[in-house]
Amino acid sequence: MKFNPIITVGRQYGSGGREVAKKLAEVMNLSFYDKELLAEASRESGICQEVIENYDEKQEKRSFFSMLGTGFQGRTDSLGMYLEMPLNHRIFLAQFDAIRKIADKGSCVIVGRCADYVLRDHPNVLNVFIKASLEERIKRIERLYDPDPMKAEDMIRKADKQRATYYNYYATGTWGDANNYHLCLDTGVLGVNGAVELIRRAVELRQEKTEEEQIVW
């Protein structure tokens, strides 16, 4: 059996994680999903895409999520329960369903949105987290958006807090914890292209391991 990679990419703000994911998809000729995933979720759920974008990777309250752990698979299995949920929960489940369906279509790269958690049992998933030092991320934000260093640091801390809160709430885990990922890469050390190359090589090694296991059996 060939290993058909589903690569999820979590990232610290300012680490270049999205750029890594986009270049990886281009190099490996894979479908790429970031904001594109929101369009899929909108089509499947009927929720306006602008509304989904407003809630994207955001979570403000704590109270939810035992239902996924007990086998609840989203709106398709329990429509009545789905319609009674708060909107932010419905939006997450719309994304949950969209991620599953996207992965079922074949190899791709998916950025953020707890995709590593949603696909944690998928046989072809490779979960990656992209990080960099605060200093490196401030430099990147300054280069891209030209704010002063204090504003850049504030942007980073707020974005990371938002992503961590969202992930920790819905994924029942800790955002950025190495135990959640197969690879954790530092773009401050490797650069964007170096990170892309290491992920590409990891996919090759995973394929080699899959082939070796088939020979053994």
C-alpha positions, 0 to 999 in steps of 0.5 A: 500500500502506498502512503498517501500523505495528509499533512496537517500544519499547526503554526505559531504566528509569525513562524512562516507556517502557512508559507511552509504549508503552501510551498510544500503543497506546490512542491509535492503537487498536493491540494492546499487548504487554509481559507479554502477549508472555510468555503468547504465548511460553508457549502456543506453546512449552509452557514454563510462563509463570512460568519464562519470566517468571523469565528475562524480559530476563535473560542471565547467560552469553555463548556463543550466537547465531550460529544466528539469523544463519545462518538458524535460525528457532527451534524450528519449524525445528530441533526437536531442536536446540531441545530440546538448548539451555539453557533461557534460549536456548529461552525467547528463541527462544520469544519470538522466534517469538512476536514474529514471529507477533504482527507477522504478525497486524497493527499493534501496539506491542511493548515490549522483548525485542529486538523491534527486532532480531527484526523488523529486516527487517520492512517495517512496523516502526518502532523507538523508544527512550525515554530520559531523564536519570538525574536525571529517572529518579530523580525518576520512580522516587521518585514511583512507588515512593517509595524514597530517591534512592540506592536509586532510582539503584541500581534504575536502574543494575541494571535498565539493566545487565540490559537492556543485557546481554540485548540485547547478547547476543541482538541482536548489537548495542548496547542504546541505540545510536541506529543500532538505532532510527528514533526516540530520544526523551527523556521528560525533555524531551518528557514522556510525552504529547509522546513519544506524539504524536511517535511517532504523527506519525512513523507518519503521515509514514511512511505519507505517504512510502510513498504518495509512493514508490508514486506515483513507481513 
